Amino acid sequence: ASVAPNRMQQNFGVAAPSTNTAIVPVSALNQFTMKTNNVTGNTVKVSVDVVGYITSATAPADVEGMFVPIAPTRVYRVYNGAEATTRPIAITGVTPGEVLALSANLTVTRIVVTGYLTLYDGLLARPGTYNVTYSPGQTVANGAVFRVGWNAGTSANTVTAFMSRGGDVIIDVNGYFL
């Protein structure tokens, strides 16, 4: 299906959590508009978490923050069971310390209980936001941009994955920010 320019589409179901990552344009007042095609009488709860911004063409040229696309690369796949878990993940294929954030496709499948997945720099406290929310019987994918840390002890770029409930997780990286 096609989507009109400057519009983002998110499908959601009744009583099932749904997440999405989008890069949206903002007005000169740093605002954007969000609408739902909801049935009259129903309530939709919406949360928006801003994780960063892209500078305009008038910003000074600099390599810091530059996006470097790569061929999609599977960096993580685990069969997790039904328990909550926190796991550090070493990201290979880039120079340690040069990566600020990753762009990836996250997939959660074989879900037993409703839960969420959060990826974050494990050297910092876990944020209260989610990259993917899921319910039993679903296979859910979502694009995500998340910060990574550099653990000098392992000489690797690292990210921590937290799942509130189990399922299988697949992380395919498609680029990174310097």
Phi, psi and chi 1 to 4 in degrees:
 res  aa     phi    psi   chi1   chi2   chi3   chi4
   1 ALA       -  144.6      -      -      -      -
   2 SER   -92.5  151.3   63.9      -      -      -
   3 VAL  -120.3  136.3  176.9      -      -      -
   4 ALA   -59.9  151.5      -      -      -      -
   5 PRO   -54.4  145.7  -20.6   29.2      -      -
   6 ASN    61.3   25.1  -65.1  -30.4      -      -
   7 ARG  -125.8  146.2  -67.7 -166.7 -178.2  173.1
   8 MET  -121.6  141.2 -173.6  -88.9  -51.8      -
   9 GLN  -114.1  136.5 -179.5  174.3  -26.5      -
  10 GLN  -135.4  123.6  170.1   65.4   26.6      -
  11 ASN   -94.6  142.0  -62.8  -42.4      -      -
  12 PHE  -145.6  156.3   53.9   90.3      -      -
  13 GLY  -113.7  173.8      -      -      -      -
  14 VAL   -71.8  129.3  175.7      -      -      -
  15 ALA    61.8   14.9      -      -      -      -
  16 ALA  -117.0  126.9      -      -      -      -
  17 PRO   -65.5  151.9   22.8  -29.3      -      -
  18 SER  -146.3  135.1  179.4      -      -      -
  19 THR  -123.0  159.5   51.3      -      -      -
  20 ASN  -157.5  149.1 -164.9   20.9      -      -
  21 THR  -112.9  133.9  -62.3      -      -      -
  22 ALA  -143.7  147.0      -      -      -      -
  23 ILE  -106.1  116.9  -63.7  172.7      -      -
  24 VAL  -121.0  146.3  -62.2      -      -      -
  25 PRO   -75.8  149.1   25.9  -31.5      -      -
  26 VAL  -117.7  157.1  -65.2      -      -      -
  27 SER   -77.8  177.8   71.1      -      -      -
  28 ALA   -62.0  -19.3      -      -      -      -
  29 LEU   -94.5   11.6  -61.2  173.3      -      -
  30 ASN    59.7   44.4  -66.9  -35.2      -      -
  31 GLN  -126.5  157.1  -62.1  174.0  -22.2      -
  32 PHE  -139.8  162.3   65.9   93.9      -      -
  33 THR  -110.5  138.6  -58.4      -      -      -
  34 MET  -126.1  132.6 -173.7  169.4   25.3      -
  35 LYS  -130.5  153.2  -63.5  179.4 -178.1 -179.0
  36 THR  -123.7  150.8   64.9      -      -      -
  37 ASN  -100.3   61.8  -68.4  -29.6      -      -
  38 ASN   -88.4  149.3 -168.4   25.7      -      -
  39 VAL   -70.9  134.8  176.5      -      -      -
  40 THR   -55.0  133.2  -57.5      -      -      -
  41 GLY    98.3  -17.8      -      -      -      -
  42 ASN   -90.7  155.6  -71.3  -17.2      -      -
  43 THR  -112.4  135.6  -59.6      -      -      -
  44 VAL  -119.3  123.7  175.7      -      -      -
  45 LYS   -96.2  125.5 -178.9 -179.5  177.6 -177.5
  46 VAL  -123.7  132.3  177.1      -      -      -
  47 SER  -121.2  138.6  -61.8      -      -      -
  48 VAL  -121.4  124.6  176.0      -      -      -
  49 ASP  -114.6  120.2  -61.4  -50.4      -      -
  50 VAL   -90.2  123.4  176.2      -      -      -
  51 VAL  -110.2   -1.9  -62.9      -      -      -
  52 GLY   166.7 -172.6      -      -      -      -
  53 TYR  -151.5  162.3   58.6   91.0      -      -
  54 ILE  -113.2  130.9  -63.6  171.7      -      -
  55 THR   -73.2  164.5   57.6      -      -      -
  56 SER   -85.0  172.9   71.1      -      -      -
  57 ALA   -65.8  -15.8      -      -      -      -
  58 THR   -88.1   -4.1   60.3      -      -      -
  59 ALA   -68.9  149.8      -      -      -      -
  60 PRO   -62.4  145.4   -6.0   10.4      -      -
  61 ALA   -67.8  133.8      -      -      -      -
  62 ASP  -162.6  145.8 -167.0  -11.5      -      -
  63 VAL   -82.2  -19.9  -64.4      -      -      -
  64 GLU   -65.0  127.2 -175.1  173.3  -37.6      -
  65 GLY    89.6   -5.2      -      -      -      -
  66 MET   -66.1  138.5 -176.3  173.6   72.3      -
  67 PHE   -88.3  131.8  179.5   70.5      -      -
  68 VAL  -117.6  105.4  179.2      -      -      -
  69 PRO   -73.7  147.5   25.7  -30.1      -      -
  70 ILE  -134.1  162.4   62.4  170.5      -      -
  71 ALA   -61.8  134.6      -      -      -      -
  72 PRO   -50.3  128.5  -27.2   35.7      -      -
  73 THR  -130.3  124.4  -56.0      -      -      -
  74 ARG   -74.9  117.0  179.8  145.4  -58.0  156.8
  75 VAL  -107.7  -10.6  -62.9      -      -      -
  76 TYR  -158.6  137.3 -171.0   69.9      -      -
  77 ARG  -153.3  124.5 -176.9  176.8 -173.5  161.9
  78 VAL  -143.1  144.2   66.9      -      -      -
  79 TYR  -103.3  114.1  -60.2  105.2      -      -
  80 ASN  -103.4  -16.6 -157.2   12.0      -      -
  81 GLY    78.6 -153.5      -      -      -      -
  82 ALA  -112.7    3.0      -      -      -      -
  83 GLU   -97.1  154.9  -61.7  -60.2  -41.5      -
  84 ALA   -66.7  146.6      -      -      -      -
  85 THR  -153.7  151.0 -174.7      -      -      -
  86 THR  -124.9  126.2  -59.7      -      -      -
  87 ARG  -135.7  131.2  -65.3  177.7 -173.4 -140.3
  88 PRO   -77.8  144.5   25.8  -29.8      -      -
  89 ILE  -129.2  124.1  -57.2  167.3      -      -
  90 ALA   -84.6  130.2      -      -      -      -
  91 ILE   -99.7  118.9  -54.8  -60.8      -      -
  92 THR  -103.9  166.7   58.3      -      -      -
  93 GLY    95.7   -1.2      -      -      -      -
  94 VAL  -134.2  157.7  -66.4      -      -      -
  95 THR   -67.8  126.1  -55.2      -      -      -
  96 PRO   -55.4  134.0  -25.8   35.1      -      -
  97 GLY    91.2  -14.7      -      -      -      -
  98 GLU   -88.3  -15.6   86.4  174.0  -17.3      -
  99 VAL   -94.4  129.5  174.9      -      -      -
 100 LEU   -95.6  -41.9  175.6   63.9      -      -
 101 ALA  -150.9  157.6      -      -      -      -
 102 LEU  -112.7  150.7  -68.7  175.4      -      -
 103 SER  -110.7  127.2  172.7      -      -      -
 104 ALA  -149.2  162.0      -      -      -      -
 105 ASN  -103.2  126.4 -172.4   62.7      -      -
 106 LEU  -108.9  134.4  -47.4  174.8      -      -
 107 THR  -128.7  133.3  -55.7      -      -      -
 108 VAL  -122.2  130.3 -178.9      -      -      -
 109 THR  -143.1  177.6 -170.7      -      -      -
 110 ARG    49.9   52.5  -67.7 -173.1   -1.5  160.7
 111 ILE   -86.9  133.3  -59.0  161.8      -      -
 112 VAL  -102.8  -37.4 -179.3      -      -      -
 113 VAL  -135.3  152.4 -138.1      -      -      -
 114 THR   -60.2  136.5  -62.9      -      -      -
 115 GLY  -169.4 -163.0      -      -      -      -
 116 TYR  -150.1  159.9   62.3   89.3      -      -
 117 LEU  -122.1  131.5  168.7   66.5      -      -
 118 THR  -127.6  129.5  -62.2      -      -      -
 119 LEU  -110.7  137.7  -83.4   75.8      -      -
 120 TYR  -160.1  166.9   61.7  100.6      -      -
 121 ASP   -68.7  109.2  175.8   -9.9      -      -
 122 GLY   -65.7   -9.7      -      -      -      -
 123 LEU   -82.5   -7.6  -57.5  174.4      -      -
 124 LEU  -115.5  170.1  -57.4  173.8      -      -
 125 ALA   -68.0  146.9      -      -      -      -
 126 ARG   -65.3  130.1  177.9  168.2   38.5  104.8
 127 PRO   -74.0  166.6   27.2  -33.0      -      -
 128 GLY   -91.8   19.4      -      -      -      -
 129 THR  -109.5  163.7   58.1      -      -      -
 130 TYR  -121.9  145.0  -44.1  136.0      -      -
 131 ASN   -90.8  -33.9  -63.7  108.0      -      -
 132 VAL  -142.7  134.1  179.1      -      -      -
 133 THR  -113.2  149.7   54.1      -      -      -
 134 TYR  -151.7  159.2   47.8   85.4      -      -
 135 SER  -131.7  160.8  -64.8      -      -      -
 136 PRO   -54.1  141.4  -25.5   34.3      -      -
 137 GLY    82.4   -3.1      -      -      -      -
 138 GLN   -93.8  156.6  -68.0 -178.4  -40.8      -
 139 THR  -119.5  119.9  -67.3      -      -      -
 140 VAL  -123.2  132.3 -177.5      -      -      -
 141 ALA  -122.8  150.5      -      -      -      -
 142 ASN  -155.1  140.8 -169.0   22.6      -      -
 143 GLY   -75.2  149.6      -      -      -      -
 144 ALA  -151.0  148.1      -      -      -      -
 145 VAL  -121.5  123.1  174.7      -      -      -
 146 PHE  -142.6  147.9   47.9   90.8      -      -
 147 ARG   -72.8  145.9 -177.0 -178.3  167.9  125.6
 148 VAL  -120.5  161.2  -62.3      -      -      -
 149 GLY  -113.5  169.3      -      -      -      -
 150 TRP  -120.5  115.0 -178.9   55.3      -      -
 151 ASN   -96.1  102.1 -175.0  -20.4      -      -
 152 ALA   -60.7  -25.5      -      -      -      -
 153 GLY   -66.0  -30.9      -      -      -      -
 154 THR  -109.3   -3.7   62.7      -      -      -
 155 SER    52.3   42.8  -63.8      -      -      -
 156 ALA  -140.2  151.1      -      -      -      -
 157 ASN   -73.3  132.3  -68.2  -70.1      -      -
 158 THR  -128.3  151.2   60.7      -      -      -
 159 VAL  -136.8  151.1   65.8      -      -      -
 160 THR  -111.9  133.6  -62.0      -      -      -
 161 ALA  -107.4  126.7      -      -      -      -
 162 PHE  -118.2  125.8  173.5   79.0      -      -
 163 MET  -114.7  127.0  -69.9 -172.1   75.9      -
 164 SER   -71.7  -30.1   65.8      -      -      -
 165 ARG  -141.3  158.2  -62.4  -70.8 -171.9 -166.0
 166 GLY   -73.3  170.0      -      -      -      -
 167 GLY   162.6  178.9      -      -      -      -
 168 ASP   -94.9  136.5  -62.5   -9.7      -      -
 169 VAL  -119.9  135.2  177.6      -      -      -
 170 ILE  -127.9  130.5  -59.6  167.0      -      -
 171 ILE  -121.7  118.6  -58.1  172.8      -      -
 172 ASP  -115.8  112.6  -63.8  -44.0      -      -
 173 VAL   -83.4  135.0  172.9      -      -      -
 174 ASN  -119.8    1.5   53.9   47.6      -      -
 175 GLY   170.0  174.3      -      -      -      -
 176 TYR  -147.9  161.1   56.2   91.9      -      -
 177 PHE  -107.8  133.4  -66.0   86.0      -      -
 178 LEU   -77.6      -  -61.6  176.1      -      -
